[in-house]
Amino acid sequence: MAEPSKPWRRLGPEADPRTHGLRRRRQWSTRYDDGHAAQRSGRKRTVTAYAEVDAWTSQGVQVVRISGEVDLTNAIEVRDSISHVASADATVIVVDLSETTYLDSSGIAMLFRLAERIGQRRQELRIVVPANSPLRAALELTDLPQTIPVQHTLE
């Protein structure tokens, strides 16, 4: 006769209570002034989990810089933050991804949706991604430059 089955037991080291496969996250803070300088200079700043959205107007163009990571956990918040800080009277809105360290598929989808939303307001969206950025390959793979103009620098 067969021996009664024993409860399954994992071989090897004990199970780690933390989730595996997810990179450790930290709050991104590239500024040391806690936003006070941004308030004095007329800039608008929004901080979401793992990302910081900073906006200002330069030569009649609304510039929105995203610093940190954009992924499934915060893509909608980042999109809403950009829509909130983007000036309604600006004809061109530039999203600067030069300080963005991570952008997954939900972040790319967020850019497509943002372009649609901004287009409905009769505004133009442009994206800045440095030529040597690893984000550029992901954007080109999704044909984002066919929909939204992508530049190397803010100039």
Secondary structure as UniProt FT lines:
FT   TURN            34..35
FT   HELIX           36..41
FT   STRAND          44..48
FT   TURN            49..50
FT   STRAND          51..58
FT   TURN            59..60
FT   STRAND          61..70
FT   TURN            72..74
FT   HELIX           75..85
FT   TURN            88..89
FT   STRAND          92..96
FT   TURN            98..99
FT   STRAND          100..103
FT   HELIX           105..120
FT   TURN            121..122
FT   STRAND          124..128
FT   TURN            131..132
FT   HELIX           134..141
FT   TURN            142..143
FT   HELIX           144..147
FT   STRAND          150..151
//
